[in-house]
Amino acid sequence: MAIEDDKYILQVEGLYVNYGNFVAVNNVKFEVLKGEIFGLLGPNGAGKTSTLSAIEGLLKFKNGTIIVDGQDVQKKPLHARASMGVQLQSTSFQPELNVVQILQLFSGVYGVPMSKDQIKGTLKDINLEDAATKKFGQLSGGQQQRVSLVIATIHNPRLVLLDEPTTGLDPQSRRQLWERIEAIREKGHAVLLTTHSMEEAEAVCDRIAIIDHGRVIAIDTPQSLIDKHRDEPEVIAVSRRGKVTLEDVFIALTGSAVRA
């Protein structure tokens, strides 16, 4: 791995994660480029969350190398984490704090002080001006996700990790979040997201990796994966409307059995 190659913001090489004798992540390798939205797709239990947790530094891994913005997450964990912003699927903030107080708290935590005008501008940018004094628990799911993404990116990280960011959102909230994710890419930064939504993967991801049973089984652009597999009998067999979709390819590659 050329860790000094500055075209990558994230490099994962030969990653193994074990839980006792169970191998959850098995020799996973992929890179995320600057200015790229990269999707990590897989059935439940495929190894997505373990891979994400290892990148975040929350999970010790058995073997492999993870480089974030040129920093090895094992050798220089604090430097690597400083380049990351993380939005989890379910994020909880202090229940007694309102939206403004949460922004003030985390801007201080990250050493990025924000004036009242800057906070007001941020809330205007995410259409939450009228919710400034609301407690986090009083916000809708879409509003909570917008606040969570602001907190995850308040220190302008080079890599943003999003774990199923649009789960449970209505179409309008989902589209708004997609636009904010795309704005991160336009800065030349990178986004790694996990999702179960094939529509989301096709709509926002430049490239995707499909992981199953701990192994990466395909990496490419969504359209290239469709084009590559569209004529395979397994894909044709699961196609429901005559037009092959990314979901058809995904099911053909990972199987139709429901995972626990």
C-alpha positions in Angstrom: 0.0 0.0 0.0 1.4 3.4 -1.0 0.4 5.3 2.2 2.0 8.4 0.9 -0.2 8.6 -2.1 -2.2 11.7 -1.5 -5.0 10.9 -3.9 -6.6 8.7 -1.2 -8.2 9.9 2.0 -8.9 6.3 3.2 -6.9 3.1 2.5 -7.9 -0.2 4.0 -5.6 -3.1 3.3 -5.8 -6.8 4.4 -8.2 -6.0 7.3 -9.2 -8.9 9.6 -11.6 -8.5 12.5 -12.3 -11.5 14.8 -14.8 -12.1 17.5 -13.2 -15.1 19.2 -13.0 -17.8 16.5 -15.5 -16.0 14.3 -14.0 -14.0 11.4 -16.2 -11.0 10.9 -14.0 -9.2 8.4 -11.8 -11.3 6.2 -9.0 -9.7 4.2 -11.0 -6.6 3.3 -9.3 -4.1 0.9 -10.6 -0.8 -0.6 -9.6 2.8 -1.0 -11.7 6.0 -1.0 -10.5 8.9 -3.1 -10.6 12.6 -2.4 -13.9 14.1 -3.5 -15.6 10.7 -3.6 -18.7 9.3 -2.0 -18.1 5.6 -1.4 -20.8 3.2 -0.4 -20.3 0.0 1.7 -23.2 -2.3 1.0 -24.0 -5.7 2.4 -26.7 -7.9 4.1 -27.1 -7.9 7.9 -24.0 -9.5 9.5 -21.9 -9.1 6.4 -19.1 -7.1 8.2 -20.1 -3.5 7.4 -20.3 -2.3 10.9 -17.2 -4.1 12.0 -15.3 -2.5 9.2 -16.6 0.9 10.0 -15.8 0.5 13.7 -12.3 -0.5 12.9 -11.8 2.6 10.7 -13.3 4.8 13.5 -10.8 3.3 16.0 -13.6 1.9 18.1 -12.6 -1.7 17.4 -9.3 -3.4 17.6 -8.5 -5.5 14.5 -6.4 -8.6 14.3 -4.4 -7.8 11.1 -4.3 -5.2 8.4 -3.6 -1.5 7.8 -6.0 1.5 7.9 -4.7 4.8 6.7 -6.8 8.0 7.2 -5.5 11.1 5.4 -2.0 9.7 5.6 -2.2 8.6 9.2 -2.1 5.0 10.4 -5.1 4.5 12.8 -3.1 2.2 15.0 0.2 4.1 15.1 -1.3 7.6 15.3 -4.9 7.2 16.4 -5.4 10.7 17.6 -4.1 12.2 14.3 -6.3 9.8 12.3 -9.4 10.6 14.3 -8.8 14.3 13.9 -9.4 13.9 10.2 -12.6 12.0 10.7 -16.2 12.9 11.3 -18.7 10.2 12.4 -22.4 10.1 12.2 -23.9 7.0 13.7 -27.3 5.6 12.7 -28.7 6.4 16.1 -27.1 9.5 17.7 -28.1 10.7 21.2 -27.2 14.1 22.6 -27.7 15.5 26.1 -31.5 15.4 26.5 -31.5 18.6 28.6 -29.7 20.7 25.9 -31.4 22.5 23.0 -30.1 22.7 19.5 -28.0 25.9 20.0 -26.5 24.5 23.2 -25.5 21.3 21.4 -23.8 23.3 18.7 -22.0 25.4 21.3 -20.9 22.3 23.3 -19.5 20.4 20.3 -17.8 23.4 18.7 -15.9 23.8 22.0 -15.1 20.1 22.1 -13.6 20.2 18.6 -11.9 23.6 19.3 -13.9 25.4 16.6 -15.6 28.2 18.5 -18.8 29.5 16.8 -20.2 33.0 17.4 -24.0 33.5 17.7 -24.1 34.7 14.1 -22.3 31.6 12.9 -24.6 29.4 14.8 -27.6 31.3 13.4 -26.2 30.9 9.9 -25.6 27.2 10.4 -29.2 26.6 11.6 -30.4 28.7 8.6 -28.3 26.5 6.3 -30.0 23.4 7.5 -33.5 24.9 7.8 -33.6 24.7 11.6 -33.8 28.4 12.5 -37.2 27.9 14.1 -36.0 24.9 16.1 -33.0 26.7 17.7 -34.5 26.4 21.2 -36.0 23.0 20.9 -34.4 20.1 22.8 -32.9 17.4 20.6 -35.5 14.8 21.6 -38.3 17.2 20.4 -36.9 17.2 16.8 -38.2 15.0 14.0 -36.0 12.2 12.7 -34.9 14.3 9.7 -34.1 17.3 11.9 -32.1 15.1 14.2 -30.1 13.7 11.3 -29.4 17.3 10.1 -28.1 18.3 13.5 -26.0 15.1 13.8 -24.4 15.7 10.4 -23.5 19.3 11.3 -21.9 18.0 14.5 -20.0 15.3 12.6 -18.6 17.8 10.2 -18.2 20.8 12.5 -14.4 20.5 12.4 -14.3 20.2 8.6 -12.9 16.6 8.5 -11.3 15.2 5.4 -13.3 11.9 5.9 -16.9 11.6 7.0 -18.3 8.2 8.0 -22.0 7.8 7.9 -23.8 4.7 9.2 -27.1 4.3 7.4 -27.7 8.1 7.6 -31.2 8.2 6.0 -32.8 5.2 7.7 -36.4 6.1 8.7 -36.4 9.5 6.9 -39.2 10.6 4.6 -38.3 11.3 0.9 -37.9 15.1 1.5 -35.6 14.7 4.4 -33.6 12.0 2.6 -33.1 14.2 -0.4 -32.0 17.1 1.8 -29.4 14.9 3.5 -28.2 13.6 0.1 -27.6 17.3 -0.9 -25.5 17.9 2.2 -23.5 14.7 1.7 -22.8 15.8 -1.9 -21.7 19.2 -0.6 -19.0 17.4 1.4 -17.7 15.8 -1.8 -17.6 19.2 -3.5 -15.1 20.4 -1.0 -12.8 17.6 -2.1 -13.4 15.6 1.0 -14.6 12.0 1.1 -17.6 10.2 2.5 -17.9 6.6 3.4 -21.4 5.5 4.0 -23.2 2.2 4.8 -26.7 1.8 3.5 -29.3 -0.9 2.8 -30.9 1.4 0.2 -30.0 0.5 -3.3 -31.7 3.7 -4.5 -29.5 5.7 -2.2 -26.4 3.9 -3.4 -27.2 4.6 -7.0 -28.2 8.2 -6.3 -25.2 9.5 -4.3 -22.3 7.0 -4.4 -19.5 7.4 -7.0 -18.4 3.8 -6.2 -19.6 1.0 -4.0 -18.2 -2.1 -2.4 -20.4 -5.1 -1.7 -19.3 -7.1 1.3 -20.7 -10.5 2.3 -19.5 -13.0 4.9 -16.7 -10.6 5.7 -15.3 -10.4 2.2 -15.5 -7.7 -0.4 -17.0 -9.4 -3.4 -17.4 -6.5 -5.8 -16.1 -2.9 -6.2 -17.2 -0.5 -9.0 -19.5 2.3 -9.9 -23.2 1.3 -9.4 -23.8 1.5 -13.2 -20.7 -0.5 -14.1 -21.8 -3.3 -11.7 -25.3 -3.3 -13.4 -23.7 -3.4 -16.8 -21.3 -6.1 -15.9 -23.9 -8.5 -14.4 -27.1 -7.6 -16.2 -27.0 -10.6 -18.6 -26.1 -13.2 -16.0 -28.8 -15.8 -15.4 -28.8 -15.2 -11.6 -29.5 -11.5 -12.1 -32.2 -12.1 -14.7 -33.9 -14.6 -12.5 -34.3 -12.0 -9.6 -35.2 -9.1 -11.8 -38.8 -8.2 -11.2 -39.7 -5.5 -13.8 -37.6 -6.4 -16.8 -35.1 -3.6 -16.1 -32.0 -4.8 -14.1 -31.3 -2.6 -11.1 -28.5 -2.5 -8.5 -30.8 -4.3 -6.1 -31.1 -7.2 -8.6 -27.3 -7.4 -8.8 -26.9 -7.1 -5.1 -29.4 -10.0 -4.4 -27.8 -12.2 -7.2 -24.4 -11.7 -5.6 -25.3 -12.1 -2.0 -28.3 -14.5 -2.2 -32.0 -14.0 -1.6 -32.1 -15.6 1.9 -33.1 -13.2 4.7 -30.3 -12.5 7.2 -30.8 -12.3 10.9 
